Amino acid sequence: MPVAIVALAVSSFFTARYLSFPPEELFAILVLALSLVAARSVWVAAGCQWRGVRRLLVAREVIGIGLFACLLDASLVLGYHIVTDVTGLVKFGLSTEVYISPYSWVDAVALAAMLPSIFAIFFGLFCWIKGVSRGSRGGCESRGVCGLRVACGSRGGCEADATGEATQTARPQPNAPAARQLDLQPIGIKPMLVVTAVVFAAWLPYLIVYFPGFVFNDSLDSIRQCLGIDAYNNHHPFLYTMLLDGCLWLGRTLGIGNTGGCAIYCVGQMLVMAYVVAYLSLWVVRRAGIRQRWVWAIAAVFALSPYVATFSIALWKDPLFTVAMVVLTLLLADLVLSRGELARQRRWYLPVLALALLAVAFLRNNGVYIVVAVGVVLAIMALSCWRRHDRSRPLGFAAAAAATAFVTVVYAIVCGPIYQLVGVAGTESVEVVGMQLNQMARVVVMDGDMTDENRAYMASLMPLDEYASVYTPATVDNLKWAEGFNAEAVKVNGEFVRNWLTMMSNNPRTCFEAWELQTFGFWALNQSDITATFKNIGNGWPIFPGSERIGLVDEVGIDVSGGLGMSHGILQGLFTHEPQSIPLSFVFWGVLYLAICMLLLGRASWLVPLVPTIVLVATLFVASPMWYWPRYAATLHFLIPFYWLAFHLLAHRSSLPPNHR
């Protein structure tokens, strides 16, 4: 044991060093303490015998948690070497300011040294979730919430529930209370309205201070289309533009102009978001079976968070997309927990599911990939149930899959023939291949290995000697919007794909580094820029009185000087428009760990509600336009209560009736 303690101490030192959280000494002690607690819990659960430890170390579980630990370990080393030596915003840093520092033999040592503490912590947590970490000798016994007993010793059998998934059989306890019923009843409208009203009232001061809401350059792109100044396009989703158009028309009809129209849009957005927050709060508390006062605790976090409040009055498509994703996730969770019955027994379910899918598909350009993925997974679920000769369950999943297929067809028709008919231009190719374009630009700047065809193609976009002055590793926007860049020449065709594949195969490290520097904010835990300087609203450069861009809003008849915060600085300080939020990288690793735990505990069907989250993050990893921006994946922030519930149900699944385990 002393050798193990020393090994964990060394491991904790390296982990704290590469996490880079000040003060490192304190975090080293914290990591060591967590490692020792986790290791001791496993040791006690094993009966303080190495033979018992070997019985606990199930191969698939060790491999699963080990794979997670290795990925997290590697991300710490990669993130540690990302340097952002920029005076202003990281996204404006050139390749000499945002770069990757050289690796050394110390990194190889750290990569191996950090693994024991990371694995110990997350394997210990997994054992607790599994119900064995606080056991007694000769067995693994623990108490869950409400005194419910969970027991799964090494001799415990393994049975399959109605889903055909393996579940650990708990040894019967003579005094164990009956399993509680999982409450899947609809949420009452009265409590929903009460919580909605309270949350909306908490956000209202922000609209008063920043009346008529935050207007950005992105907002003006859609507003100019609404007013007929620019032609319609789908760069910013056309549905969002039409919603904004309706509010501007209503404002002019009521005599309060386009300024009032923006305020009307913000009020409507606030109401929708507050309603979804109320639904989320009530849903989590009811499904968890905890006391109702926790509804107000969850709702209060959203109501009092400046990050959420300012997001609710931002004229972006992202707020509505985010709450649509929340609703979709909760609907899928209820479908799985009801074993497909919800789609068959509740008439409202399929129409509401279709509306949520339509909103996800049409409110952001990566939404359709989420919809398609959900449809594929639901179809697999239906087919899997059918092959197990469970003739009732497939109908619910099949009906939900059919609704998803219907939405996909509608999207294809609308974004194809209908948009062409009404003159809505599609999304520019340069927006679709931004990640790949930045990789190719990095190869040019780093003087990588290029064929004559590669050089000719890149020169057709911009003179080769000019790339160094416009290529910014943290975002592709500065390149594609550069004055001398020929964005019209970028086409998603064989020529582009061929050149990209050639440059990537000849320069794999350069292209991987380009990917790192354009996405690291979403996966690196050790980047201080995220927690210290990054803002959600401020990064969008809202147009305030005195701004050099004030003429842009004057041109479309919007007055941004009506907010109280513009004339009373103390109010602007009290209701800040540059709040901090939890770094998305922390939430991402939590969700990935949750997904692995579900698989290892035989809860593969529970992954269905995580599909929207997983695909959203995957699209950012493949095609993120910038290294980090909370609004791109705000869904992860809003769904934190849901992720907690998923962990809760996993840890205490023995308290659920067998048909829901």
C-alpha positions as CSV (number, residue, x, y, z in Angstrom):
1,M,0.0,0.0,0.0
2,P,2.8,2.6,0.7
3,V,4.0,2.1,-2.8
4,A,0.5,2.7,-4.2
5,I,0.2,5.9,-2.1
6,V,3.6,7.2,-3.4
7,A,2.5,6.4,-6.9
8,L,-0.7,8.3,-6.5
9,A,1.1,11.2,-4.9
10,V,3.4,11.5,-7.9
11,S,0.5,11.1,-10.3
12,S,-1.5,13.8,-8.5
13,F,1.5,16.2,-8.7
14,F,1.7,15.8,-12.5
15,T,-2.1,16.0,-12.9
16,A,-2.3,19.3,-10.9
17,R,0.7,20.6,-12.9
18,Y,-1.0,19.9,-16.2
19,L,-4.4,21.1,-15.1
20,S,-2.8,24.4,-14.4
21,F,-5.4,25.5,-11.8
22,P,-3.8,28.0,-9.4
23,P,-2.6,27.3,-6.7
24,E,-1.2,24.1,-8.1
25,E,-0.1,22.9,-4.7
26,L,-3.6,23.0,-3.4
27,F,-5.0,21.1,-6.4
28,A,-2.3,18.5,-6.1
29,I,-3.4,17.8,-2.5
30,L,-7.1,17.8,-3.7
31,V,-6.3,15.3,-6.5
32,L,-4.3,13.1,-4.1
33,A,-7.2,13.1,-1.6
34,L,-9.7,12.2,-4.2
35,S,-7.5,9.4,-5.6
36,L,-6.9,8.0,-2.1
37,V,-10.6,8.1,-1.2
38,A,-11.5,6.4,-4.5
39,A,-8.8,3.7,-4.1
40,R,-9.7,3.1,-0.5
41,S,-13.4,2.7,-1.3
42,V,-12.5,0.0,-3.9
43,W,-10.2,-1.7,-1.5
44,V,-12.8,-1.8,1.3
45,A,-15.5,-3.0,-1.2
46,A,-13.1,-5.8,-2.2
47,G,-12.9,-7.0,1.4
48,C,-9.4,-5.6,1.8
49,Q,-8.0,-8.4,-0.2
50,W,-6.2,-8.4,-3.6
51,R,-8.3,-11.4,-4.6
52,G,-11.4,-9.3,-4.0
53,V,-9.9,-6.4,-6.1
54,R,-9.4,-8.8,-9.0
55,R,-13.0,-9.9,-8.8
56,L,-14.1,-6.2,-8.9
57,L,-12.0,-5.4,-11.9
58,V,-14.3,-6.6,-14.6
59,A,-12.5,-6.4,-17.9
60,R,-15.1,-4.4,-19.8
61,E,-15.4,-1.9,-17.0
62,V,-11.7,-1.4,-16.6
63,I,-11.3,-0.9,-20.4
64,G,-14.3,1.5,-20.5
65,I,-13.1,3.7,-17.7
66,G,-9.5,3.3,-18.8
67,L,-10.3,4.6,-22.3
68,F,-12.0,7.6,-20.8
69,A,-9.0,8.2,-18.5
70,C,-6.6,7.9,-21.4
71,L,-8.6,10.4,-23.5
72,L,-8.8,12.9,-20.6
73,D,-5.1,12.3,-19.9
74,A,-4.1,13.1,-23.5
75,S,-6.3,16.2,-23.6
76,L,-4.5,17.6,-20.6
77,V,-1.1,17.2,-22.3
78,L,-2.5,18.7,-25.6
79,G,-4.2,21.6,-23.8
80,Y,-1.1,22.3,-21.7
81,H,0.9,23.2,-24.8
82,I,-1.7,25.5,-26.4
83,V,-0.4,29.1,-26.0
84,T,-2.7,32.1,-26.5
85,D,-0.2,35.0,-26.2
86,V,-2.7,37.6,-27.5
87,T,-3.3,41.1,-26.1
88,G,-6.9,41.2,-27.2
89,L,-9.4,38.5,-28.2
90,V,-7.9,35.0,-28.9
91,K,-9.8,34.8,-32.2
92,F,-7.7,37.7,-33.6
93,G,-4.4,36.1,-32.8
94,L,-2.1,35.2,-35.7
95,S,-0.1,32.0,-35.9
96,T,2.7,33.7,-34.0
97,E,0.4,34.5,-31.1
98,V,-1.8,31.4,-30.9
99,Y,0.4,28.3,-31.3
100,I,1.4,25.0,-29.8
101,S,4.6,25.0,-27.8
102,P,7.2,22.2,-28.3
103,Y,6.6,18.9,-26.6
104,S,9.4,17.2,-24.6
105,W,10.2,13.9,-22.9
106,V,8.6,15.4,-19.8
107,D,5.2,15.2,-21.5
108,A,5.7,11.5,-22.2
109,V,6.5,11.0,-18.5
110,A,3.4,13.1,-17.5
111,L,1.2,11.1,-19.9
112,A,2.0,7.9,-18.1
113,A,2.2,9.5,-14.6
114,M,-1.2,11.2,-14.7
115,L,-3.1,8.0,-15.6
116,P,-3.2,6.3,-12.2
117,S,-4.8,9.2,-10.4
118,I,-7.3,10.0,-13.2
119,F,-8.2,6.3,-13.5
120,A,-8.5,5.9,-9.7
121,I,-10.9,8.8,-9.3
122,F,-13.2,7.9,-12.1
123,F,-13.2,4.2,-11.5
124,G,-14.0,4.9,-7.8
125,L,-16.8,7.1,-8.9
126,F,-18.0,4.4,-11.2
127,C,-18.0,1.8,-8.4
128,W,-20.1,4.2,-6.3
129,I,-22.6,4.6,-9.1
130,K,-22.6,0.9,-9.6
131,G,-23.5,0.5,-5.9
132,V,-20.4,-1.3,-4.7
133,S,-18.0,1.4,-3.4
134,R,-19.3,1.6,0.2
135,G,-19.6,-2.1,0.8
136,S,-18.7,-4.3,3.6
137,R,-16.3,-7.3,3.6
138,G,-17.5,-10.2,1.6
139,G,-19.9,-8.2,-0.4
140,C,-20.5,-4.8,-1.8
141,E,-23.4,-3.1,-0.1
142,S,-24.4,0.6,0.1
143,R,-27.3,2.7,0.9
144,G,-28.9,4.9,-1.7
145,V,-31.2,7.9,-1.3
146,C,-34.1,7.6,1.1
147,G,-32.3,4.7,2.8
148,L,-32.9,2.4,-0.1
149,R,-30.5,-0.5,0.0
150,V,-28.5,-1.5,-3.0
151,A,-26.5,-4.7,-2.9
152,C,-24.5,-6.4,-5.7
153,G,-21.8,-8.7,-4.4
154,S,-19.3,-10.5,-6.5
155,R,-21.6,-13.5,-6.6
156,G,-24.6,-11.5,-7.7
157,G,-26.2,-12.8,-10.8
158,C,-27.0,-11.0,-14.0
159,E,-30.4,-10.8,-15.6
160,A,-32.0,-9.0,-18.6
161,D,-34.9,-6.7,-18.3
162,A,-37.5,-6.2,-20.9
163,T,-35.1,-4.2,-23.0
164,G,-32.8,-7.1,-23.2
165,E,-30.0,-5.2,-21.5
166,A,-27.9,-6.7,-18.8
167,T,-28.6,-5.5,-15.3
168,Q,-26.9,-6.4,-12.0
169,T,-29.1,-8.4,-9.8
170,A,-29.3,-7.1,-6.3
171,R,-29.3,-9.6,-3.4
172,P,-32.7,-9.3,-1.7
173,Q,-32.8,-7.4,1.6
174,P,-35.4,-8.4,4.1
175,N,-36.2,-4.9,5.3
176,A,-35.8,-3.1,1.9
177,P,-38.7,-0.8,1.0
178,A,-40.7,-1.4,-2.1
179,A,-39.3,0.2,-5.3
180,R,-40.8,3.5,-5.9
181,Q,-42.8,4.1,-9.1
182,L,-41.2,6.3,-11.7
183,D,-43.6,9.2,-12.2
184,L,-44.0,9.8,-15.9
185,Q,-47.2,11.8,-15.7
186,P,-47.5,15.1,-17.6
187,I,-46.4,18.2,-15.8
188,G,-49.4,20.3,-14.7
189,I,-50.0,23.6,-16.5
190,K,-50.6,25.6,-13.3
191,P,-47.1,25.0,-11.7
192,M,-45.6,25.5,-15.2
193,L,-47.1,29.0,-15.5
194,V,-46.2,30.0,-12.0
195,V,-42.5,29.1,-12.4
196,T,-42.5,30.6,-15.9
197,A,-43.8,33.9,-14.5
198,V,-41.2,34.0,-11.7
199,V,-38.3,33.3,-14.1
200,F,-39.5,35.8,-16.7
201,A,-39.8,38.5,-14.0
202,A,-36.3,37.8,-12.9
203,W,-35.0,38.3,-16.5
204,L,-37.1,41.4,-17.2
205,P,-34.7,43.9,-15.6
206,Y,-32.1,43.0,-18.2
207,L,-34.5,43.9,-21.0
208,I,-35.2,47.2,-19.3
209,V,-31.5,48.0,-18.8
210,Y,-30.5,46.9,-22.4
211,F,-33.7,47.8,-24.2
212,P,-34.6,46.7,-26.9
213,G,-32.3,43.7,-26.4
214,F,-28.8,43.0,-27.7
215,V,-28.4,43.8,-31.4
216,F,-25.3,42.3,-33.1
217,N,-24.0,42.3,-36.6
218,D,-25.5,38.8,-37.0
219,S,-28.9,40.3,-36.0
220,L,-28.6,43.0,-38.6
221,D,-27.9,40.5,-41.4
222,S,-31.4,39.1,-40.7
223,I,-33.0,42.5,-40.1
224,R,-31.7,43.8,-43.4
225,Q,-33.3,40.9,-45.1
226,C,-36.6,41.5,-43.3
227,L,-36.6,45.1,-44.5
228,G,-35.8,44.2,-48.1
229,I,-32.3,45.8,-48.1
230,D,-30.6,42.5,-48.7
231,A,-31.8,39.4,-50.5
232,Y,-33.0,36.4,-48.4
233,N,-30.4,33.8,-47.6
234,N,-30.0,30.9,-45.2
235,H,-26.7,31.9,-43.8
236,H,-28.6,32.6,-40.6
237,P,-31.5,30.2,-40.7
238,F,-34.4,31.6,-42.7
239,L,-36.9,30.5,-40.0
240,Y,-35.2,32.8,-37.5
241,T,-35.3,35.6,-40.0
242,M,-39.0,35.1,-40.5
243,L,-39.7,35.1,-36.8
244,L,-37.8,38.3,-36.5
245,D,-39.7,39.7,-39.5
246,G,-43.0,39.0,-37.9
247,C,-42.0,40.9,-34.8
248,L,-40.7,43.9,-36.7
249,W,-43.9,44.0,-38.7
250,L,-46.0,43.9,-35.5
251,G,-43.8,46.7,-34.0
252,R,-44.5,48.9,-37.0
253,T,-48.2,48.0,-37.0
254,L,-48.4,49.0,-33.3
255,G,-46.6,52.3,-34.0
256,I,-43.5,51.4,-32.0
257,G,-41.3,50.8,-35.0
258,N,-38.5,48.4,-35.5
259,T,-37.1,49.2,-32.1
260,G,-40.3,48.0,-30.5
261,G,-40.3,45.0,-32.9
262,C,-36.9,43.9,-31.5
263,A,-38.3,44.3,-28.0
264,I,-41.3,42.2,-28.9
265,Y,-39.0,39.5,-30.3
266,C,-37.0,39.5,-27.0
267,V,-40.2,39.3,-24.9
268,G,-41.4,36.3,-26.9
269,Q,-38.0,34.6,-26.6
270,M,-37.9,35.3,-22.9
271,L,-41.4,33.7,-22.5
272,V,-40.4,30.6,-24.5
273,M,-37.2,30.2,-22.6
274,A,-38.8,30.7,-19.2
275,Y,-41.5,28.2,-20.0
276,V,-38.9,25.6,-21.0
277,V,-36.8,26.3,-17.8
278,A,-40.0,25.8,-15.8
279,Y,-40.7,22.5,-17.6
280,L,-37.1,21.3,-17.1
281,S,-37.2,22.2,-13.4
282,L,-40.5,20.4,-12.8
283,W,-39.6,17.5,-15.0
284,V,-36.3,16.8,-13.3
285,V,-37.8,17.0,-9.8
286,R,-40.7,14.7,-10.7
287,R,-38.6,12.1,-12.4
288,A,-36.1,12.1,-9.6
289,G,-38.8,11.7,-7.0
290,I,-37.4,14.4,-4.8
291,R,-39.2,17.2,-2.8
292,Q,-40.9,19.9,-4.7
293,R,-38.9,22.7,-3.2
294,W,-36.0,21.6,-5.4
295,V,-38.1,23.0,-8.3
296,W,-37.4,26.5,-7.1
297,A,-33.8,25.7,-6.4
298,I,-33.2,24.6,-10.1
299,A,-35.4,27.4,-11.5
300,A,-33.5,30.0,-9.3
301,V,-30.2,29.0,-10.8
302,F,-31.6,29.9,-14.3
303,A,-33.5,32.9,-13.1
304,L,-30.6,34.5,-11.2
305,S,-27.8,33.6,-13.7
306,P,-26.7,36.7,-15.7
307,Y,-25.4,34.3,-18.4
308,V,-28.9,32.9,-19.0
309,A,-30.7,36.3,-18.5
310,T,-28.5,38.1,-21.1
311,F,-28.9,35.1,-23.4
312,S,-32.7,35.5,-23.3
313,I,-32.5,39.0,-24.8
314,A,-29.9,38.3,-27.4
315,L,-31.1,38.6,-31.0
316,W,-29.5,35.3,-32.1
317,K,-31.0,32.1,-33.3
318,D,-29.1,30.2,-30.6
319,P,-31.4,30.8,-27.6
320,L,-34.5,29.3,-29.3
321,F,-32.4,26.5,-30.8
322,T,-31.0,25.8,-27.3
323,V,-34.5,25.4,-25.6
324,A,-35.7,23.3,-28.6
325,M,-32.8,20.9,-27.9
326,V,-33.8,20.8,-24.2
327,V,-37.4,19.9,-25.1
328,L,-36.2,17.3,-27.6
329,T,-33.9,15.7,-25.0
330,L,-36.6,15.5,-22.3
331,L,-39.1,14.0,-24.8
332,L,-36.6,11.3,-25.8
333,A,-35.9,10.6,-22.1
334,D,-39.6,10.1,-21.4
335,L,-39.9,7.8,-24.5
336,V,-37.1,5.6,-23.2
337,L,-38.2,5.6,-19.6
338,S,-41.7,4.6,-20.7
339,R,-40.2,1.9,-22.9
340,G,-41.8,3.4,-26.0
341,E,-45.3,3.5,-24.5
342,L,-45.5,7.3,-24.4
343,A,-45.7,7.6,-28.2
344,R,-48.6,5.1,-28.3
345,Q,-50.6,6.3,-25.3
346,R,-50.3,10.1,-25.4
347,R,-51.8,11.8,-28.4
348,W,-49.9,15.0,-27.9
349,Y,-46.5,13.3,-27.8
350,L,-45.7,12.8,-31.5
351,P,-46.9,16.3,-32.6
352,V,-44.8,17.9,-29.9
353,L,-41.8,15.7,-30.8
354,A,-42.2,16.7,-34.4
355,L,-42.4,20.4,-33.5
356,A,-39.2,20.1,-31.4
357,L,-37.4,18.3,-34.2
358,L,-38.6,21.0,-36.7
359,A,-37.3,23.7,-34.5
360,V,-33.9,22.0,-34.1
361,A,-33.6,21.4,-37.8
362,F,-34.6,24.9,-39.0
363,L,-33.1,27.1,-36.2
364,R,-29.5,26.2,-36.9
365,N,-27.7,24.8,-39.9
366,N,-26.2,21.8,-38.0
367,G,-29.6,20.9,-36.5
368,V,-30.5,18.6,-39.4
369,Y,-27.6,16.3,-38.5
370,I,-29.0,16.0,-35.0
371,V,-32.5,15.2,-36.4
372,V,-31.1,12.5,-38.7
373,A,-29.0,10.9,-35.9
374,V,-32.1,10.8,-33.6
375,G,-34.1,9.1,-36.3
376,V,-31.5,6.5,-37.0
377,V,-31.1,5.7,-33.3
378,L,-34.9,5.4,-32.8
379,A,-35.1,3.1,-35.8
380,I,-32.4,0.9,-34.4
381,M,-34.2,0.8,-31.1
382,A,-37.5,-0.3,-32.8
383,L,-35.7,-2.9,-34.9
384,S,-33.8,-4.2,-31.8
385,C,-37.1,-4.6,-29.9
386,W,-38.7,-6.4,-32.8
387,R,-35.9,-8.9,-33.1
388,R,-36.3,-9.7,-29.5
389,H,-39.9,-10.7,-30.2
390,D,-41.2,-7.8,-28.0
391,R,-44.1,-7.0,-30.2
392,S,-45.5,-4.0,-28.3
393,R,-42.5,-1.8,-27.6
394,P,-41.3,-1.4,-31.2
395,L,-44.5,0.5,-32.1
396,G,-43.7,3.5,-29.9
397,F,-40.1,3.8,-31.1
398,A,-41.1,3.1,-34.7
399,A,-43.7,5.9,-34.5
400,A,-41.2,8.3,-33.1
401,A,-38.7,7.3,-35.8
402,A,-41.4,7.9,-38.4
403,A,-42.0,11.4,-37.0
404,T,-38.3,12.1,-37.3
405,A,-38.2,10.8,-40.9
406,F,-41.2,13.0,-41.7
407,V,-39.3,16.1,-40.3
408,T,-36.2,15.2,-42.3
409,V,-38.3,15.0,-45.6
410,V,-39.9,18.3,-44.8
411,Y,-36.5,19.9,-44.2
412,A,-35.2,18.5,-47.5
413,I,-38.2,19.8,-49.4
414,V,-38.2,23.2,-47.8
415,C,-34.5,23.9,-47.9
416,G,-34.3,22.6,-51.5
417,P,-37.2,23.3,-54.0
418,I,-39.2,25.7,-51.8
419,Y,-36.2,27.9,-50.9
420,Q,-35.2,28.0,-54.5
421,L,-38.8,28.9,-55.5
422,V,-39.0,31.9,-53.1
423,G,-35.4,33.0,-53.8
424,V,-33.7,32.1,-50.5
425,A,-30.0,31.5,-51.2
426,G,-28.5,28.5,-49.5
427,T,-25.6,28.5,-47.0
428,E,-22.3,29.5,-48.6
429,S,-19.8,26.7,-49.2
430,V,-17.2,28.6,-47.3
431,E,-19.3,28.3,-44.1
432,V,-19.7,24.5,-44.6
433,V,-15.9,23.7,-44.9
434,G,-14.5,26.3,-42.5
435,M,-12.5,23.8,-40.5
436,Q,-11.0,22.2,-43.5
437,L,-10.2,25.6,-45.0
438,N,-8.3,26.6,-41.9
439,Q,-6.3,23.3,-42.0
440,M,-5.3,24.0,-45.6
441,A,-4.4,27.6,-44.7
442,R,-2.2,26.4,-41.9
443,V,-0.3,24.2,-44.2
444,V,0.4,27.2,-46.4
445,V,1.5,29.4,-43.5
446,M,3.7,26.6,-42.1
447,D,5.2,26.0,-45.5
448,G,4.0,22.4,-45.5
449,D,4.3,19.7,-48.1
450,M,2.1,20.7,-51.0
451,T,1.8,19.5,-54.6
452,D,1.7,21.8,-57.6
453,E,-2.1,21.4,-57.7
454,N,-2.4,22.3,-54.0
455,R,-0.4,25.5,-54.5
456,A,-2.4,26.4,-57.6
457,Y,-5.7,25.8,-55.7
458,M,-4.8,27.8,-52.6
459,A,-3.4,30.6,-54.8
460,S,-6.8,30.8,-56.6
461,L,-8.3,31.7,-53.2
462,M,-5.7,34.2,-52.2
463,P,-2.0,35.0,-53.0
464,L,0.1,32.5,-51.0
465,D,2.2,35.2,-49.4
466,E,-0.9,36.9,-47.9
467,Y,-2.1,33.9,-45.9
468,A,0.2,34.6,-42.9
469,S,-1.4,38.0,-42.4
470,V,-5.0,36.7,-42.3
471,Y,-4.8,33.1,-41.0
472,T,-5.9,33.1,-37.4
473,P,-5.6,29.6,-35.8
474,A,-8.5,30.1,-33.4
475,T,-11.2,31.0,-36.0
476,V,-11.7,30.7,-39.7
477,D,-13.8,33.9,-39.9
478,N,-10.8,36.3,-40.3
479,L,-9.7,34.3,-43.3
480,K,-13.0,33.9,-45.1
481,W,-13.9,37.5,-44.6
482,A,-10.5,38.9,-45.5
483,E,-10.5,41.6,-48.2
484,G,-8.4,39.6,-50.7
485,F,-10.0,36.2,-50.1
486,N,-12.0,34.8,-53.0
487,A,-14.8,33.1,-51.0
488,E,-16.8,32.5,-54.2
489,A,-14.1,30.1,-55.4
490,V,-14.7,27.8,-52.5
491,K,-17.0,25.0,-53.6
492,V,-17.7,21.7,-51.9
493,N,-16.8,19.6,-54.9
494,G,-14.2,17.0,-56.0
495,E,-11.5,19.6,-56.5
496,F,-11.8,20.9,-52.9
497,V,-12.0,17.5,-51.4
498,R,-9.1,16.2,-53.4
499,N,-6.8,19.1,-52.4
500,W,-7.9,18.9,-48.8
501,L,-7.2,15.1,-48.5
502,T,-3.9,15.5,-50.2
503,M,-2.7,18.3,-48.0
504,M,-4.0,16.5,-44.9
505,S,-2.3,13.2,-45.8
506,N,1.0,14.9,-46.5
507,N,0.8,17.1,-43.4
508,P,-1.1,15.2,-40.7
509,R,0.5,16.9,-37.7
510,T,-0.1,20.4,-39.1
511,C,-3.7,19.6,-39.9
512,F,-4.3,18.1,-36.5
513,E,-2.8,21.2,-34.8
514,A,-5.1,23.3,-36.9
515,W,-8.0,21.3,-35.5
516,E,-6.7,21.6,-32.0
517,L,-6.4,25.4,-32.2
518,Q,-9.9,25.8,-33.6
519,T,-11.7,23.6,-31.1
520,F,-9.7,23.5,-27.9
521,G,-12.2,25.6,-26.0
522,F,-14.7,22.8,-26.1
523,W,-12.5,20.0,-24.8
524,A,-9.4,21.5,-23.0
525,L,-9.8,21.8,-19.2
526,N,-6.6,23.8,-18.7
527,Q,-7.2,26.9,-20.7
528,S,-7.4,30.0,-18.5
529,D,-8.8,32.2,-21.3
530,I,-12.1,30.4,-21.0
531,T,-12.6,31.0,-17.3
532,A,-10.8,34.3,-17.0
533,T,-11.6,36.5,-20.1
534,F,-14.2,34.9,-22.3
535,K,-17.6,36.5,-22.6
536,N,-20.8,35.2,-24.3
537,I,-22.5,38.5,-25.1
538,G,-19.5,40.7,-25.2
539,N,-17.7,38.5,-27.8
540,G,-20.6,39.2,-30.2
541,W,-19.9,43.0,-30.0
542,P,-23.5,44.3,-29.2
543,I,-24.1,47.7,-30.6
544,F,-24.3,50.3,-27.9
545,P,-24.7,54.1,-28.1
546,G,-21.3,55.7,-29.0
547,S,-20.2,52.6,-30.9
548,E,-18.5,53.2,-34.2
549,R,-21.1,50.8,-35.7
550,I,-24.1,52.8,-34.4
551,G,-24.8,53.9,-38.0
552,L,-25.7,50.2,-38.8
553,V,-28.7,50.2,-36.5
554,D,-29.7,53.8,-37.4
555,E,-29.9,52.6,-41.0
556,V,-32.6,50.1,-40.1
557,G,-34.5,52.3,-37.7
558,I,-33.5,50.8,-34.4
559,D,-32.7,52.9,-31.4
560,V,-30.4,51.2,-28.9
561,S,-30.2,54.1,-26.5
562,G,-33.5,53.5,-24.7
563,G,-32.2,51.2,-22.0
564,L,-31.7,52.5,-18.5
565,G,-28.2,51.0,-18.4
566,M,-27.1,53.3,-21.1
567,S,-27.7,56.3,-18.9
568,H,-27.1,54.8,-15.5
569,G,-23.8,53.0,-15.4
570,I,-24.6,51.6,-12.0
571,L,-27.4,49.5,-13.5
572,Q,-25.2,48.3,-16.2
573,G,-22.7,47.2,-13.6
574,L,-25.5,45.5,-11.5
575,F,-26.9,43.7,-14.5
576,T,-23.7,42.9,-16.3
577,H,-23.8,41.9,-19.9
578,E,-20.4,40.1,-19.7
579,P,-21.1,37.3,-17.2
580,Q,-19.1,34.2,-16.8
581,S,-20.4,30.6,-17.3
582,I,-19.2,27.1,-16.6
583,P,-16.6,26.2,-19.2
584,L,-18.2,23.9,-21.7
585,S,-15.2,21.6,-21.6
586,F,-16.1,20.5,-18.1
587,V,-19.6,19.7,-19.1
588,F,-18.5,17.9,-22.2
589,W,-16.2,15.5,-20.2
590,G,-19.0,14.9,-17.7
591,V,-21.4,13.9,-20.5
592,L,-18.8,11.6,-22.1
593,Y,-18.3,10.0,-18.7
594,L,-22.0,9.6,-18.2
595,A,-22.4,7.9,-21.6
596,I,-19.6,5.4,-20.8
597,C,-21.2,4.6,-17.4
598,M,-24.5,4.0,-19.1
599,L,-22.9,1.5,-21.5
600,L,-21.0,-0.3,-18.8
601,L,-24.0,-0.6,-16.6
602,G,-26.2,-2.1,-19.3
603,R,-28.2,1.1,-19.9
604,A,-27.5,1.5,-23.6
605,S,-31.1,2.6,-24.3
606,W,-30.6,5.5,-22.0
607,L,-28.1,6.9,-24.5
608,V,-31.0,7.9,-26.7
609,P,-31.7,11.2,-24.9
610,L,-27.9,12.0,-25.1
611,V,-27.9,11.7,-28.9
612,P,-28.8,15.4,-29.4
613,T,-26.0,16.5,-27.1
614,I,-23.4,14.1,-28.6
615,V,-24.2,15.0,-32.2
616,L,-24.1,18.7,-31.3
617,V,-20.7,18.4,-29.8
618,A,-19.5,16.2,-32.7
619,T,-20.6,18.9,-35.3
620,L,-18.5,21.5,-33.3
621,F,-15.5,19.1,-33.3
622,V,-15.8,18.7,-37.1
623,A,-16.9,22.2,-38.2
624,S,-16.6,24.7,-35.4
625,P,-16.1,28.2,-36.8
626,M,-14.2,29.3,-33.7
627,W,-12.2,27.9,-30.8
628,Y,-14.9,28.6,-28.2
629,W,-18.2,30.5,-27.8
630,P,-20.7,29.4,-25.1
631,R,-23.7,30.2,-27.4
632,Y,-22.6,27.4,-29.8
633,A,-23.2,24.7,-27.2
634,A,-25.4,26.4,-24.6
635,T,-27.5,23.3,-24.7
636,L,-25.0,21.6,-22.5
637,H,-25.3,24.3,-19.9
638,F,-29.1,24.2,-19.9
639,L,-29.2,20.4,-19.6
640,I,-26.9,20.2,-16.5
641,P,-30.0,19.3,-14.3
642,F,-30.9,16.5,-16.8
643,Y,-27.4,15.1,-16.7
644,W,-27.5,15.1,-12.9
645,L,-30.8,13.2,-13.0
646,A,-29.2,10.6,-15.4
647,F,-26.4,10.1,-12.9
648,H,-29.0,9.9,-10.1
649,L,-31.0,7.2,-11.8
650,L,-27.9,5.2,-12.7
651,A,-26.7,5.3,-9.1
652,H,-30.0,4.4,-7.6
653,R,-31.6,2.3,-10.3
654,S,-32.4,-0.4,-7.8
655,S,-35.0,2.0,-6.4
656,L,-36.9,1.9,-9.7
657,P,-39.4,-0.7,-10.7
658,P,-37.9,-3.5,-12.8
659,N,-39.5,-2.3,-16.0
660,H,-37.6,1.0,-15.8
661,R,-34.2,-0.2,-14.7
